[in-house]
Amino acid sequence: MIIKRLEIKNFGIYKGHHIIDLRTTTDKPIVLFGGLNGGGKTTFLDALQLVLYGKHAKCSNRGHQSYSKFLASSKNRHAPDNEIVELTLVFDHTTETDTNEFKIIRNWNINNKEVKDYVTVFCNQKEDSHLTQYWDEFVSEFIPLSLSDLFFFDGEKIENLAHQDRSADLIKTGIENLLGLDLLTQLKIDLNNVERKRQSDNLDSSVISKVATLEAEIGEQSTIVSSLKKDIATLENHASDTNIKINKSRQKVRDAGAHLIEERDTLKFELGAIEEKIKTNITERVKLDAGCGPLGLIKKLISATKKQVLKEEQATQAIVIKNAINEYESKIKQTLRNENVTQKALTALEATMAAMAHEREELASTECYIGANITIFDSLEERISLDARTRNTLLVHKEQLLEQQALFEKKLEAIPDYETVQHLLSELAELEAELKSDVVLIKQKQQLQQQAEARAEVLNTRYSNLLTKQNKDTFEQKRSIQVAEHIGKLKSTMKSFADELIRENVTGLEEHIAAKFFNLSRKSNLITGVKICPDSFRLTLLDTNNNPMSPSRLSAGERQLLAIAILWGLAEASGKEIPTVIDTPLGRLDGKHRTKLINSYFPKASSQVILLSTDEEITGQYYTQLKPAICREYHISYNEQEQTSTFTEGYF
């Protein structure tokens, strides 16, 4: 089945007549719609389902309304009273080698008290009265209603399908339809009716009242079970919607910074500790500056002082040895004269001694105003250098502390006052309490359902035993008993056949789902496979050690990918050529998971894929990556003057 065209007239937000061409090509299977929230994307999806399934369609805003009231409320409020609401779908469907064009027109008028829709079906441009009369039965040939969730779904709600119970229901429905087991289920119901009729023919008049009582109790239990199932489905849908609201509320809390309020005391404590460290740092530097550290500022003066002290020591020594040297020199000169040393040698010696005496005189005449010992300079340079290094270390630490202080002050400033975000926190708390209440109610209803089903089973067993025991010894009655026995054997054979058929096909489905999840997940070693219980249809993941792993251990994005893998695997296993229509296709996925869907899923999900995206989903690089597979693009926007949403060619 490939959709060629959808026409919408006065339906929902669409006033007037709108024609949307949805044809695609083999190499470009995608039709991309872009629109803001509230612009009409979901209404488009509702229109597709409503034109096909009528009162059985799973429309988004129908709720608990009767079909008549829903049809009345779905008319565009700005459309003239005398105009009808009409939906038209044109598609091609291939059976074996023949391809036929079908056109379904569904319309209604709300002038009457009881609103009723009318369906007309054309095959190859000719009205087909037979198809028109029995369209509700024929539509299952194209897209069975029970399989519609595989092909029409909301990407924002799809994460909930990864829950074991929800996925089990989906897998059970999918497998039963794929294998035709729904026919076996109906056959079993028919056989039960025949069996009861045959057995009831053998009743003794004395037990008729007992049988009637049991039948009434069985009917009552069936009503209770049916009511509980409906209540559970309603609660699960409400819980799913509440879960989406919680995620959005949490995002609002995070955007407003309200989630940081709990960190206020911790931040203040950290700031106090940093301030104490800064005070300690200042004290350490003050102590350091009270020592020899400041002398590092007058290194030249210290060097000059050290030279002066050395000169003063030399002057003192020159004064002390002056007289002794003079006497020593006189003796040397006299000795040399006595030895008849030449006058030239004596003259040279006297000149040398005179020069040395002049140097001693200069030293001795040096002004002494310091009077210190040179030992006071021992290790002074080393201590000054050590103090300088210590000071630099303290200064670096001070800068680090100031940076930390600025960072924590900035974080503290970012925390809003409790009064400004109280309504957001209250809203989140109310939604979480609402979800918790739903979960508790679901569990209670499920327990009541199990009890009612167990009670019904006991009553059915008692009813069968009562019918079996009551017989009359006539040929016809014996024949009825034999037929009843054969029916029992047939039901047992059917059950064995169904169980074996399911077991054979579950393995293939496990491989399909695992392969699709591997294609979509960016973590190659997240799981090694999936297992589906052939009795309960519950899906279990296998970790890298082949141990069972609950889907709840996956992140929200990974659960969404798992749900898509389940839908994709079931859809592929169905072997049906059916369009895939996805509203809010990228949901709350992160960038890497979005890239996986863009490259690995959308171009391959089906031979025709219709995506209904907001302006925050398929944009930028994602649009560029998807572009080669896009055949048509439309922008859905609301026109205030015309009071209708319209379709224009081209994306945002």
C-alpha positions in Angstrom: 0.0 0.0 0.0 1.4 3.4 -1.1 -0.5 6.6 -0.4 -0.8 8.9 -3.3 -3.0 11.7 -2.0 -4.8 12.9 1.1 -7.6 15.5 0.9 -8.9 17.3 4.0 -12.0 19.4 4.0 -13.2 21.4 7.1 -11.5 18.9 9.5 -10.0 20.1 12.8 -7.7 23.1 12.3 -8.1 22.8 8.5 -10.8 25.1 7.1 -11.8 24.6 3.4 -10.4 22.1 1.0 -6.7 21.0 1.1 -5.0 18.5 -1.2 -1.7 17.0 -0.2 0.4 15.0 -2.8 2.2 12.2 -1.0 3.7 10.2 -3.9 7.3 9.1 -3.4 10.0 7.3 -5.5 12.0 4.1 -4.7 15.2 6.0 -4.0 13.5 8.9 -2.2 10.8 7.4 0.1 10.4 10.3 2.5 7.7 13.0 2.7 8.7 15.6 5.3 6.3 17.9 7.0 7.4 20.8 9.2 5.1 22.7 11.6 5.1 24.3 15.0 3.3 22.7 17.9 -0.5 23.2 17.5 -0.1 23.9 13.8 -1.9 20.7 12.6 0.6 17.9 12.4 -1.3 15.6 14.7 -4.6 16.5 13.0 -3.0 15.3 9.7 -2.2 12.0 11.4 -5.7 11.7 12.8 -7.1 12.4 9.4 -5.1 9.5 7.9 -6.4 7.1 10.5 -10.0 8.3 10.6 -10.5 8.0 6.8 -9.3 4.4 7.0 -10.8 3.1 10.3 -13.7 5.3 11.1 -15.1 4.7 14.5 -12.2 2.3 15.3 -9.5 4.9 14.6 -7.1 5.8 17.4 -7.4 9.6 17.1 -5.4 11.7 19.5 -8.1 13.9 21.0 -11.1 11.6 21.0 -10.8 10.5 24.7 -14.0 8.9 26.0 -16.3 10.7 23.5 -18.8 8.7 21.6 -18.0 8.5 17.9 -21.0 10.7 17.0 -19.8 13.5 19.4 -16.2 13.1 18.2 -17.3 13.6 14.6 -19.3 16.7 15.6 -16.5 18.2 17.5 -13.9 17.6 14.7 -15.5 20.0 12.3 -13.6 23.3 11.8 -15.3 25.9 14.0 -14.9 28.6 11.3 -16.4 26.5 8.5 -19.9 27.5 7.3 -22.7 25.5 9.0 -24.0 24.1 5.7 -20.7 22.6 4.6 -19.7 19.0 5.2 -16.6 17.5 6.7 -14.8 15.2 4.2 -11.6 13.2 4.2 -10.4 11.5 1.0 -7.5 9.0 0.7 -6.1 7.7 -2.6 -3.6 4.8 -2.5 -2.2 2.0 -4.6 -2.3 -1.6 -3.3 -0.5 -4.5 -4.9 -1.7 -8.1 -4.6 0.5 -10.7 -6.2 1.2 -9.0 -9.7 -1.9 -6.7 -9.9 -1.8 -3.1 -8.7 -5.1 -1.3 -8.1 -5.9 2.2 -7.1 -8.3 2.7 -4.3 -10.1 5.9 -3.3 -11.9 6.2 0.1 -14.2 9.2 0.8 -15.5 9.6 4.3 -17.8 12.6 5.0 -20.4 13.7 7.5 -22.6 16.7 8.3 -23.4 18.0 11.8 -26.8 19.5 11.0 -28.5 16.4 12.2 -28.8 15.5 15.9 -27.1 12.2 15.5 -24.0 12.7 13.4 -23.2 9.7 11.1 -20.4 9.3 8.7 -20.7 7.9 5.2 -18.1 6.0 3.3 -17.7 5.6 -0.5 -15.0 3.4 -2.0 -13.7 3.5 -5.6 -11.5 0.9 -7.2 -9.6 2.0 -10.3 -11.9 5.1 -10.6 -15.1 3.1 -10.4 -17.4 3.0 -7.4 -17.4 -0.4 -5.7 -20.6 -0.9 -3.8 -19.4 -4.1 -2.2 -16.2 -2.5 -0.9 -18.3 0.5 0.3 -20.7 -1.7 2.2 -18.1 -3.9 3.9 -15.2 -1.4 4.1 -14.6 -2.0 7.9 -13.9 -5.7 7.1 -11.8 -4.9 3.9 -9.6 -2.3 5.5 -7.8 -5.1 7.5 -6.6 -6.4 4.1 -4.6 -3.2 3.7 -3.6 -2.2 7.2 -5.1 -4.3 10.1 -6.2 -2.0 12.9 -4.3 -4.1 15.4 -1.1 -3.5 13.4 -1.7 0.2 12.9 0.5 1.1 15.9 3.5 -0.4 14.0 3.0 2.2 11.2 1.3 5.2 12.7 2.9 6.4 15.9 3.9 9.4 18.0 7.7 9.6 18.5 7.2 11.5 21.8 5.2 8.7 23.4 7.0 5.8 21.8 9.5 5.4 24.7 6.7 4.0 26.8 6.5 1.0 24.5 9.9 -0.1 25.7 8.2 -1.0 29.1 8.1 -4.8 29.3 4.3 -5.0 29.7 3.5 -2.5 26.9 6.0 -4.1 24.6 4.6 -7.6 25.4 1.1 -6.5 24.4 2.5 -5.0 21.2 4.6 -8.1 20.3 1.7 -10.4 21.2 -0.7 -8.5 18.9 1.9 -8.3 16.2 2.8 -12.0 16.2 -0.9 -13.1 16.4 -1.7 -11.0 13.4 1.4 -11.9 11.4 0.7 -15.6 11.9 -3.1 -15.4 11.5 -3.6 -16.6 15.1 -6.4 -14.1 15.5 -8.4 -16.5 13.3 -7.6 -19.3 15.6 -8.8 -17.2 18.6 -12.1 -16.5 16.8 -12.4 -20.2 15.9 -11.8 -21.2 19.5 -14.6 -18.8 20.6 -16.9 -20.3 17.9 -16.0 -23.9 19.1 -16.8 -22.9 22.7 -20.2 -21.7 21.6 -20.9 -24.9 19.7 -19.6 -27.0 22.6 -21.9 -25.2 25.1 -24.9 -25.5 22.8 -24.2 -29.2 22.4 -23.7 -29.8 26.1 -26.7 -27.6 27.0 -28.9 -29.9 24.9 -28.2 -32.7 27.3 -29.3 -30.8 30.4 -31.5 -32.4 32.9 -34.4 -30.0 33.8 -33.4 -30.2 37.5 -30.1 -28.4 36.9 -31.2 -25.8 34.4 -31.5 -23.2 37.2 -27.9 -24.0 38.3 -26.6 -23.6 34.7 -28.5 -20.3 34.3 -27.0 -19.0 37.6 -23.5 -20.0 36.4 -24.0 -18.4 33.0 -25.1 -15.2 34.7 -22.0 -15.3 37.0 -19.7 -16.0 34.0 -21.3 -13.1 32.1 -20.8 -10.9 35.2 -17.1 -11.9 35.5 -16.6 -11.3 31.8 -18.1 -7.8 32.2 -15.8 -7.1 35.2 -12.7 -8.3 33.3 -13.6 -6.2 30.3 -14.2 -3.1 32.4 -11.0 -3.6 34.3 -9.0 -4.0 31.0 -10.6 -0.8 29.8 -9.7 1.0 33.1 -6.1 -0.2 33.0 -5.7 0.9 29.3 -7.1 4.4 30.3 -4.8 4.6 33.3 -1.8 3.5 31.3 -2.5 6.1 28.6 -3.0 8.7 31.3 0.3 7.6 33.0 2.1 7.8 29.6 0.8 11.4 29.1 1.7 12.3 32.7 5.2 10.9 32.1 5.6 13.1 29.1 4.4 16.1 31.1 6.9 15.2 33.9 9.8 15.2 31.5 8.7 18.6 30.1 8.2 20.0 33.7 11.7 18.7 34.7 13.1 20.5 31.7 11.4 23.7 32.8 12.8 23.3 36.3 16.2 22.8 34.9 15.9 25.8 32.5 14.9 28.0 35.4 17.7 26.7 37.6 15.3 25.5 40.3 17.1 22.2 40.5 20.1 24.1 42.0 18.2 25.3 45.0 19.2 22.2 47.0 22.9 23.1 46.3 22.6 26.6 47.9 23.8 25.5 51.3 26.6 23.4 49.9 27.8 26.4 47.7 27.7 28.7 50.7 29.7 26.2 52.8 32.3 25.9 49.9 32.5 29.7 49.7 33.1 30.0 53.4 35.9 27.5 53.2 37.5 29.3 50.3 37.3 32.7 52.2 39.0 31.1 55.2 41.7 29.8 52.9 42.2 33.2 51.4 42.5 34.7 55.0 45.1 32.0 55.9 47.0 32.8 52.6 47.1 36.6 53.5 48.3 35.8 57.1 51.1 33.5 55.7 52.3 36.3 53.3 52.2 38.9 56.2 54.4 36.6 58.2 56.7 36.1 55.3 57.0 39.9 54.7 57.9 40.3 58.4 61.1 38.2 57.8 63.9 38.7 55.5 61.7 38.7 52.4 61.6 42.5 51.9 65.5 42.4 51.7 65.0 40.9 48.2 63.9 44.4 47.1 67.4 45.9 47.9 69.7 43.4 46.4 72.0 46.1 45.0 72.2 47.9 48.4 73.0 44.6 50.1 75.8 43.9 47.6 77.3 47.4 48.1 77.0 47.0 51.9 78.8 43.6 51.8 81.6 45.2 49.7 81.9 48.1 52.3 82.1 45.6 55.2 84.9 43.8 53.4 86.7 47.1 52.8 86.3 48.0 56.5 87.8 44.7 57.6 90.7 45.1 55.2 91.3 48.7 56.5 91.3 47.5 60.1 93.8 44.8 59.1 96.0 47.5 57.3 96.1 49.7 60.3 97.0 46.8 62.6 100.0 45.6 60.4 101.2 49.0 59.2 104.0 49.6 61.8 105.1 45.9 61.6 105.4 46.0 57.8 107.4 49.3 57.9 109.9 47.8 60.3 110.1 44.6 58.3 110.7 46.5 55.1 113.5 48.6 56.7 115.3 45.4 57.9 115.1 44.0 54.4 116.5 47.1 52.8 119.4 47.3 55.3 120.2 43.6 54.8 120.4 44.1 51.1 122.7 47.1 51.4 125.0 45.2 53.7 125.2 42.5 51.1 126.3 45.1 48.5 123.1 44.7 46.3 123.3 47.0 43.3 121.7 50.4 43.6 119.4 49.6 40.7 117.9 46.6 42.5 117.5 48.6 45.7 115.7 51.3 43.8 113.3 48.9 42.2 112.6 47.2 45.5 112.0 50.5 47.2 109.5 51.5 44.4 107.6 48.3 44.9 107.5 48.7 48.6 106.4 52.3 48.2 103.5 51.3 46.0 102.4 48.6 48.5 102.7 51.1 51.3 100.5 53.5 49.3 97.8 50.8 48.9 97.9 50.1 52.6 97.6 53.8 53.3 94.5 54.0 51.1 93.0 51.0 52.9 93.8 52.3 56.2 92.2 55.7 55.3 88.9 54.0 54.3 86.0 55.5 56.2 84.5 52.9 58.5 80.8 53.6 59.3 79.2 50.2 59.2 81.3 48.3 61.7 79.6 45.0 61.0 80.9 41.4 60.7 80.9 39.9 57.2 79.3 36.7 58.7 75.9 38.5 58.9 75.6 37.9 55.2 76.1 34.1 55.5 73.0 32.2 53.8 71.2 35.6 53.4 70.8 35.1 49.6 69.5 31.6 50.0 66.9 32.7 52.6 65.8 35.6 50.3 65.5 33.2 47.4 63.5 30.7 49.5 61.2 33.4 50.7 60.6 34.6 47.1 59.7 31.0 46.0 57.3 30.6 49.0 55.7 34.0 48.2 55.2 33.1 44.5 53.6 29.8 45.6 51.2 31.7 48.0 50.3 34.2 45.2 49.5 31.4 42.7 47.4 29.7 45.4 45.7 33.0 46.1 44.8 33.4 42.4 43.4 29.8 42.3 41.3 30.5 45.4 40.0 33.7 43.9 39.0 31.9 40.7 37.2 29.2 42.7 35.5 32.0 44.7 34.3 33.7 41.6 33.0 30.4 40.1 31.0 29.5 43.3 29.7 33.1 43.5 28.5 32.9 39.9 26.8 29.5 40.6 25.2 31.0 43.7 24.0 34.0 41.7 22.5 31.6 39.1 20.3 30.0 41.8 16.9 31.6 41.7 14.9 32.6 44.7 12.6 29.9 45.9 9.5 32.1 45.5 10.1 32.6 41.8 10.3 28.9 41.0 8.0 27.6 43.6 5.2 27.1 41.1 7.5 25.0 38.8 8.6 22.8 41.7 4.9 22.4 42.8 3.8 21.5 39.3 6.5 18.8 39.1 5.7 17.4 42.5 1.9 17.3 41.6 2.7 15.5 38.3 5.0 13.0 40.0 2.3 12.3 42.7 -0.3 11.9 39.9 2.0 9.4 38.1 2.6 7.5 41.3 -1.1 7.4 42.0 -1.7 6.0 38.4 0.9 3.3 38.9 -0.6 2.2 42.2 -4.1 2.2 40.7 -2.8 0.2 37.7 -1.3 -2.4 40.0 -4.6 -2.6 42.0 -6.7 -3.0 38.9 -4.3 -5.7 37.5 -4.7 -7.6 40.8 -8.5 -7.3 40.5 -8.3 -8.4 36.9 -6.2 -11.5 37.8 -8.7 -12.3 40.6 -11.7 -11.9 38.2 -10.0 -14.0 35.5 -9.3 -16.7 38.0 -12.9 -16.6 39.3 -14.1 -16.7 35.7 -11.9 -19.7 35.0 -13.3 -21.5 38.1 -16.8 -20.8 37.0 -16.1 -22.0 33.4 -14.7 -25.2 34.7 -17.6 -25.7 37.0 -20.0 -24.9 34.1 -18.2 -27.4 31.8 -18.3 -30.1 34.5 -22.0 -29.5 35.2 -22.8 -29.8 31.4 -20.6 -32.9 31.0 -22.2 -34.8 33.8 -25.7 -34.2 32.6 -26.7 -36.5 29.7 -29.6 -38.5 28.6 -29.2 -41.9 27.1 -30.3 -41.2 23.6 -28.5 -41.5 20.3 -28.6 -37.7 19.6 -27.5 -36.9 23.1 -24.6 -39.3 22.8 -23.7 -37.8 19.5 -23.7 -34.3 21.1 -21.4 -35.6 23.8 -19.0 -37.1 21.1 -19.1 -33.8 19.2 -18.2 -32.0 22.5 -15.3 -34.4 23.1 -14.0 -33.8 19.6 -14.3 -30.1 20.1 -12.2 -30.4 23.3 -9.5 -32.4 21.4 -9.6 -29.9 18.5 -9.1 -26.9 20.9 -6.2 -28.7 22.5 -4.7 -29.4 19.0 -5.2 -25.8 18.0 -3.5 -24.6 21.2 -0.5 -26.9 20.6 -0.3 -25.8 16.9 -0.5 -22.1 17.9 2.2 -22.5 20.7 4.6 -24.3 18.3 4.0 -21.7 15.5 4.7 -18.9 18.0 7.9 -20.6 19.2 9.2 -21.0 15.7 8.6 -17.4 14.7 9.7 -15.8 18.0 13.3 -16.6 17.2 13.2 -14.8 13.9 11.5 -11.8 15.5 14.2 -11.7 18.2 16.9 -11.5 15.5 14.9 -8.8 13.7 14.5 -6.6 16.8 18.2 -7.1 17.9 19.5 -6.3 14.4 17.4 -3.1 14.3 18.5 -2.0 17.7 22.2 -2.6 16.8 21.7 -0.4 13.8 20.2 2.4 15.9 22.2 2.3 19.1 25.5 4.2 19.2 26.9 1.8 21.9 28.0 -1.3 20.1 28.6 -3.2 23.3 25.3 -2.2 25.1 23.6 -5.5 24.6 24.3 -8.8 22.7 20.7 -9.7 21.9 17.1 -9.9 22.9 14.8 -12.8 24.1 11.0 -13.0 23.9 9.1 -15.3 26.1 6.8 -17.3 23.8 4.2 -17.6 26.6 4.0 -14.0 28.1 5.7 -12.3 25.1 7.8 -10.2 27.5 11.0 -8.9 26.0 14.3 -9.3 27.9 17.6 -7.8 26.9 20.9 -9.7 27.1 24.0 -7.9 28.4 27.6 -8.5 27.3 27.7 -11.6 29.5 24.4 -13.0 28.1 22.7 -12.3 31.4 19.1 -10.9 31.4 18.9 -7.1 31.6 15.7 -5.1 32.2 15.0 -2.3 29.6 14.7 0.0 32.6 18.5 0.1 32.8 18.6 1.9 29.4 18.5 5.7 29.2 15.3 7.4 28.0 16.8 7.8 24.5 18.0 4.2 24.4 14.5 3.0 25.4 13.0 5.1 22.6 15.4 3.4 20.2 14.5 0.0 21.6 10.8 0.8 21.0 11.5 1.9 17.5 13.5 -1.3 16.9 10.5 -3.4 18.2 8.1 -1.5 15.8 10.6 -1.7 12.9 11.3 -5.4 13.5 7.6 -6.3 13.7 6.8 -4.1 10.6 9.5 -5.8 8.6 8.5 -9.3 9.8 4.9 -8.5 8.6 6.1 -8.4 5.0 3.4 -5.8 4.3 4.2 -2.8 2.1 2.6 -0.2 4.4 3.6 3.5 4.8 5.2 4.5 8.1 3.9 7.8 9.5 5.7 9.3 12.5 4.6 12.4 14.5 7.4 14.1 16.5 10.0 11.7 15.0 13.0 12.7 17.1 11.3 13.2 20.4 13.8 13.8 23.3 16.8 12.0 21.7 20.3 13.4 21.9 22.4 14.4 18.9 24.1 11.0 18.4 20.8 9.0 18.7 19.1 11.5 16.3 21.9 10.9 13.7 21.3 7.1 14.0 17.6 7.5 13.2 18.3 10.0 10.4 20.8 7.7 8.7 19.7 4.2 9.6 16.0 4.2 10.2 14.0 6.9 8.3 15.3 6.1 4.8 14.8 2.4 5.4 11.7 2.1 7.6 9.3 1.6 4.7 8.9 2.2 1.0 7.0 5.3 2.0 7.8 7.3 5.2 5.9 10.4 6.3 7.6 12.5 9.0 5.8 15.3 10.9 8.5 17.4 12.5 8.7 20.5 14.7 11.2 23.3 14.1 13.5 21.8 16.8 13.9 18.3 15.4 15.0 17.8 11.8 17.1 20.9 11.4 20.6 21.9 10.4 22.9 18.9 9.9 20.0 16.4 10.4 18.1 18.0 7.6 21.2 18.0 5.4 21.8 14.2 6.1 18.1 13.3 5.4 17.8 15.5 2.3 19.0 12.9 -0.3 16.1 10.6 0.8 13.4 13.3 0.8 10.9 13.3 -2.2 8.5 16.0 -1.0 8.6 18.7 1.6 5.7 20.7 3.1 5.3 23.4 5.7 2.2 23.4 7.8 1.4 26.9 9.2 -1.6 28.7 10.6 -3.0 31.6 8.7 -4.7 34.1 11.1 -6.6 35.9 8.4 -7.9 32.8 6.8 -8.4 31.1 10.2 -6.9 27.8 8.9 -3.7 25.9 8.7 -2.4 25.4 5.2 0.1 23.3 3.4 2.9 25.0 1.4 5.7 23.3 -0.5 9.1 23.6 1.1 10.3 22.9 4.6 11.0 25.6 7.3 
